[in-house]
Each structure stands twice: as structure tokens, then as C-alpha cells.
Amino acid sequence: MTILLEVIAPVFGVMALGALSVKARVLDKGAVKGLVLFVFNFAIPILLFRSLAHAELPPEIEWAFLLSYFGGAVTVFLSGMALGRFVFKRTLEDQAIFGMSAGFSNTVLIGIPILFTAYGPEATLPTLLIIAFHGPLLMSLTTALIQVGKGGEVTLADQARTIGIELVRNPIIMGLALGLLVNVSGLAIPVPLDRMAEMVGAAAVPTALFALGASLAGYPITGDVPPAMVLTALKTLVHPALVWILAVPVFGLEGIWVPVAVTMAAMPSGINVYLFGAHYNAAPGVAARTVFLTTIFSLGTLSTLLYLFQ
């Protein structure tokens, strides 16, 4: 009960405030869009930049940790695609969104607040490692599959160019890259700039949660119920179970690496799942409903995991 009150309730409470602000028409679509742009383009990238710049890097990357997390993510991604093809008879573009719905976690808007609050500063480095590889790997995979599904419309060179441009222009990826550069170079951030980054970063978590709640309130949740329910189970139950199996019995991970990997895997589907579905007109209804349902169901799974890992 303490975990629920001290960690989960504040996180989902701020999200609920964001949703209520839209339902009560205190905020319109323009205001919500402005909040989301601030979070993605400034607050979160600056938070990640400063966190990584000041982090104490290990002598070598914990590859077993990354293999555990992304082994589980890719497995449920492919499982979602298989369900889309063989059970629900969808096109390759739709299958890609099915896979993304099952394997793409909300690492930033919900992952950072919960992991940093529940596990403290010790969780910073493992969390940043996941985020550093998460977007480039899964977003690139989804984009490539959708482009292949379009057939002859897009060449392989155009696909590679599009993916490369999207990654370079991603503010979150840039924040991580610059933070790593400052860390490994040994440079010190000037005190005024560091203080400014600290102030903006401090606004990142509450603003991100508020913006996510407001965004979900404005997204349609109509769509196919059966695939959304199956994908919700894959994301909130199967994904964390697979990651735990890989992390503990297979790779023998110990310490903070295990709870961070498993808890991050239990996060709901990221909002980018719906954005991708809407942008490419690939199963947008399923994507919207899955993001909504996983966010609701993750309240229970995350509370359980935090209790077990306390």
C-alpha cells in the first residue's frame, strides 16, 4: 500500500489532472500540443543530458542487461506481428503497429518518473541505457517494416535516409548523445548553464505526466477491441515476464539492473505507437485503444512489481 500511495498514485494522479483539464475544456488542443512539444523538445532532452553528463559510467556496458530487456522487447514485437498476420489477417503495415504496440514501452513520460522515484539515483544509468537504444532500435524497425509494406513506393536508400534523419532530429537522442559526450570528455558544464539545465529538468517529470494525461484524453479510443486486449496482455504481462526470465535465470543479473529492466518492460505502450499508426494510417484504432488500455492496466502491474522489488 505504501508503494501505491508514494509512487504510483502521484504519477497517475498528475496524469489524471492532465486528462481532466482537457475534459473540462481548461486546455484546448493547441495548449496540449504546446505542452507536448515543450516536454519532447526541451524538458526531457535537457533532463537526460544533465543526468548522463553527471552520471558515473561503468567501465563497460552491461550487455546482459541490454540483451535481457531488448530480447524480451523484440520477442513480444514479433509475437504481436505474428498475431496481426495469422490471427487478425492484417497487412504488413498493420503488423508493424501490432508489434510496436506490444514491445514499445513508454520509457520517457512514465518510465522516468516511476523508475527515478521508486529506485532513486541508482536507477539513472540503467534507465538511460534503455532509452538510448530503445527509440533507435524499435522505431527504426517499425519504420522499415511499414516502408517495406508500401512495396515499390519507397526505395531501400530512401528508407535508410528517412530513418537516419528521424534519429538525428530526435531531441531525446540528441540530449543523450550530448550528455555522453560531455561525460566521456571530462568537460564541466558551466555553473550557470548547469543550474539552468537543472531548473528545466526539474519541470520535466510533472509536465510530462500532465501532458500525457491531456494527450490520452484527446485521442480516440475506438477501434478493434480483441486485438487491443491481446496486445495489452503482451505488453503489460508477457513482456516483463520474458525480461525477468532472461535477466535472472538466463543471464544471472543482480542488483538494480533487474528491477529497472523488468519494471521498464511493464510500462504501457508509448504514445509514439498511436502517432506512428495515425501518421502511416496503419491500424490507428488498435494503436489508440492499446495505448489507452495498457496505461490503465499498468497501474496494477506496476504496483505489483514495485511491491515485489521494494
N, C-alpha and C positions, 0 to 999 in steps of 0.2 A: 504493500500500500504506500510506503514511503517513496519508493521509486516512482510510482504512478503520480503521486502528488508533487514531487520535487522536480521531475524531469519531463515526463510525458504530458501531464496536464498543462504546464505553462506553454510548451511547444504547440500543442494542438489548440490551446486557448487563444494564442495570438493569431493562429490561422483562422479560428472561428470569428475573431473580431474583424479580420480582413473580409471574410465572406459576408458578415452582417453589414459591413459598410457598403457593400455593393447591393445587397438585397434591400437595404434601407435607402438606397439611392443617395448616400452621402458622397460616394465616389462614382464617377462615370467611367466609361471605357478609356477615355483619354488619360484620366488620372491613374488608373490601374496600369496602363501601358507605360506611363512615365515612371511609376514605381519599379516595374519590372526592368526597364532599361537602366535605371539607377543601380539596381541590385546586380544585374549581369555585367554591366559595362564599367562600374566603378567600385561599389562596396565590396562585393565578393572577390574580384580580382585583387584589390588592394589588401584585403584581409589575408588572402592566400600568399600574396607577395611578401608581406611583412612576416607572416608566420614561417614561411620557408626560409626567408633571409636570416631569421634569428634561430632557426631550428638547429639542433646538434645532429648532424648527419652521421649515420653509421659508417663504419669502414667499407662496407659493401652492401649492396641492395639485398634485402631478404627475398630472394626469388621464390622460396617455398610459399611465402605469404601471398605473393602476386599470383603464383600458379594456383593456389588454393582458391583465391577469390575469382579470378578470371576463368579458371577451369569450370567452376560452377556456373558463372555467368554465360559462358559460351554454350555449355551443355543445355541450359534451360532456353537459351536463344534458339538453338537448333531444334529443341523439343517443341517450342512454340511454332516454328516454321513447319515442322512435320505435322502438327495438328492442323495448321492452316491448309496444308496441301491435302492430306489424306482424310481428314475428318470433315473439315468445313469447305473443301473444294475451292480454295481461293487462288487468285493469281499470285505470281512471284512477288509483285509489289506488296500485295496484302500480306503475304507470308513474312516478308521482311518486317512489317509493322507488328505482326504477331510475335515474332522473335524479339524485337526490341521491347515490346510490352512486358515480356517475361524476364528479360535479362538486364534491362537498363534501369539502374537504381536512381532514385532522387538523392544523389550524393551531396549536392550543394545546399539546396533550400531546406531540406530536412536532415540530411546526413550530418552536416557540420554542426548544427545546433544540438542535436541529440548526442552525438559522439563526444563533442567537446565538453558538453555539460555533464554527461554521465561518467566519462572516464578521465576527464581532466587533461592537463598539458601533455601527459604521456601518450595520449591518442593522436597528437598533432601529426607526427611523422607518418604513421601508418595510414591515417586518413588522407594526407596529401599524396602519398604514393598511389593510392587507389584512384584519386581524382586525376592525377597526372596521366594515367594510362586509360582511364575509363572512357572519356569522351573520344579521344583519337581512335581507340580500338573499335568500340561498338557503334559510334556514329559513322565511322568510315565504312564499316561492314554493312550497315543498313543502307547507306547511300549507294554503295557499289551494287548491292542486290537490287535496289529499286531501279538504278540505271540499267542494269542488265535486263531487268524485266521489261524495260521500254524497247528492247530489241535493237533495231538498227538506228534508232533515233539519236543515240549518243555513242561516240567512238570511245575506245579504251583510253586514248590520250585525253579526251575531254573529261572522262570520268576522273582520271588521276589529277588533272588540273583543278577540277571543281573541289575535290576532296582536300587537296593541298591548300587552296585558297581559303576554304572554310576553316581549316585548322589554324592557319596563320592569323586569320582575322578574329579568331575566338579570344575575347578578352581574358577569359579564365585560363586558357592555355598560356597566354602571354604573361599573365600575372605569375603563374607557376614558373615559367621559364626565366623571367627576370629575377624572381626570388632566389632560384637556384644559382643563377649567375652571380648574384651578389654574395651568396653564401660561400661558394667554392672559390671566388676570387679573393675573399678575405676583406673586401671593402666594407667600410662602416657607413651606414646611412646617416647623413647629416641630421643632427638632433631636431631641427625644426621640421624637416621632411618626415622623420620618423614619428614625431608627435602628431603631425597631420594625418599620416597613414594610420596611426593608432586610433585617432578620433573617427575617421571614416570607417575603419574596420569594425569599430565598436557598434556602429549602426547597422552593420551588415546582417547579423543574425536576426534581430527582431524585424527589420524591414523586409528581409527575405521571406520570413514566415507570414507576415501580414500580406505581402504581395502574392504569395502562393495561394493563400485562402481567398483573396479577392479574385485571383485568376480562375480558380476552380469554380467559384460561384458564377462566373460569366461564361464558362464553357458548357456546351451542350453535353448531356449525359445520355442522350438517346442513342440507340444502336442495338446490335445483336447481343442479347443477354447471355446465351450459352457460351460463346467464345470468350466473352469478357470474364465470366465466372471461372472458366478453366484457366485462363491466363492469370487471374488474380491468385488462384491456388498455386500455380507455378511460381509466381513472383514472391509471395509472402510466406510460403511454406516449403516448397521444394528447393528453391534457390538457397536459403540459409542452411537447410539440412545438408545439401550437397557440399556447400563450402565447409561446414563443420567436419564432414566425413573426410574431405581432402586435407583439411588443416590438421586434424588431430590424429586419426588412425593412420592416414597415409603418409603425411609429411612430418608428423610429430612436433608441430608448432607448440610453443608455450608462451606464457606471458600475455602482454597486451595485444599481441598480434591476433590471437584467436578471437576475443570478444569484438575487436574492431572489424575483422573480416566477416564474421557471422552476422553481427548487427547491421553492418552496411548492406549485406545481401538481403536482409529482411526489410529494407526500406521500400516504400511504394515505388511504382513506376514513375520515372522522371517526367516532368511536364513536356520535355522535348519529344516524348513519344507522340503526344497529341499534335504538337507543332509539325512534326515530320508527316504524320498521317494527313493533316489538313493541307499542308503545303504540296504534297505529292498526290493528293486525292487517293490515298491508299488506306482503306479501312479506317476512315476518320471516326466513324461512330464507335467502333470497337475500341479504338485508342482512347477516345474521350471517356468512355464508360470504365475502361480498365484503370486509367489514372485515378478516376474518382473512387472506384471500389477498392483499389489497393491502398489508397490513402486512408479510407475508413477502416479496412480490415487490419492495416498495420498497427493501428492503435493497440489491438490485443496482442499481436505477435511481438511487437517491440517491448511492450510492458513485460511480457513473459521472459524475453531474453535478458532484459536489463535486471530483472529479479534473479534469474539464474546466474548471471555474471557478476552480481553485486559484490 
